[in-house]
Amino acid sequence: MPNPRRSQFPADFRWGLSTSAFQVEGAANVDGRAASIWDTFCAEPGRIRGGATATQACEHYDRSDEDLSLIKTIGANAYRFSVSWPRILPNGRGTVNVAGLDFYDRLIDGLIERGIDPWLTLYHWDLPQALQDKGGWPNRDTAFAFEEFADAVSRRVGDRVRNWITHNEPWCSTIKGYFEGEFAPGLKDLGAAIQSTHHVLLSHGLAIPVLRQNVPQALCGIALSLHPIFAASESEADHAAMVRHDGIRNRWFLDPLYGSGYPEDILAELGASAPTIQSGDIDIISTPTDFLGVNYYFREFVADDAKELPVRTRVTETAAADRTGFNWEVYPEGLTDLLQRLERDYRPGPIVVTENGATYPDELDPEGAIKDSDRVSFIRRHIDALHLAMKGGVDVKGYFVWSLLDNFEWAEGYSKRFGLVHVDFQTQKRTMKDSAKWYSEFLRN
Ligand code: FCB
């Protein structure tokens, strides 16, 4: 297959790198930051592989200058980062911690000086613990607290940041956090999780007018983790399972965002766990946005399984040989299909691939190089897949690799490296992997 070329894409296409606050910043107890639910979760025995915490992570809070220069060296023209809510509003709402805002102010200036476009995500899962103590996302008040957070951040940096992402992957912050228990706050309560999905979406809709008010030229969107879903067999039961699984994984978020409310089949399936919705909520959730952020990693195969909540489906293993270090199948075609499906079913306007990347067991060789040819191939093939969707008429405006740096990979601690840049967590030394060099060459040609 020929290598993709940058010149095949529009000149104003955004080529970026992504990170999130909790995964890279460290400086957990500095300049007035309070605890988030992830700090609490990390402190609980058995939650994180190896008992890792993110108190230091990549020390990006203190090394941001070096990290921004790496982005510049790679040649990306956009950087997606998130803002730590407990740095800005340590109590979740109320008093604003100016020192916290100062950090992002410097970061954004540093990006602009280097000609890199800042893409700001408000919520990448680090809810202030103070809000979890009041019930967290199952509590409707949290949606209004988020509106306050959006206001505080956009007032301060809205003069320099044009691209705003309200939430990163509501599926993970709600279903994985409140139902599956694998992510903070580690609960196993389906009703609470589903109610959380509603409040996260509501908070997204509440924040959009605030952002538009504070940021005259704002472009606003949300980033969803979306998965093409396949049936594990040709049986009718597995086919129906595929429809239901797509319903909870994808349509549950897309349908209300694009104006048709929660999918009826899934509401019926959830029964008593369906969310409480107040009048007007659905209109707020479908407030028009400027782009849809798509985080794409893998597809899923599902089988019918009456015992499994929330929608009687079980994700099955396949025999696929090509897998990343997370055991996720490498399936670039899924990105083409997904983008085409979004265009066909939702007409979301411009789409931005806000995350795509892979973890592999990278090792420094004796010369100190990291020859991550699997990652190079992963990224190259996904850029091709993206290009194919664009040729088919999908309006894609940008592509962000996850991630700039190896970082704190949630429940997996530091055991899963996703960076184009290797981080030695003992010394904090950064080393460009071959994938960073490949991306850089691609961007320069
Ligand atoms: C996504 C998350 C991101 C990172 C990647 C690997 O689900 O948004 O923070 O953990 O997966």
Boltz pocket constraint, residues with backbone or C-beta under 6 A from the ligand:
constraints:
  - pocket:
      binder: B
      contacts: [[A, 20], [A, 23], [A, 168], [A, 169], [A, 172], [A, 225], [A, 295], [A, 355], [A, 402], [A, 408], [A, 409], [A, 410], [A, 418]]
      max_distance: 6.0
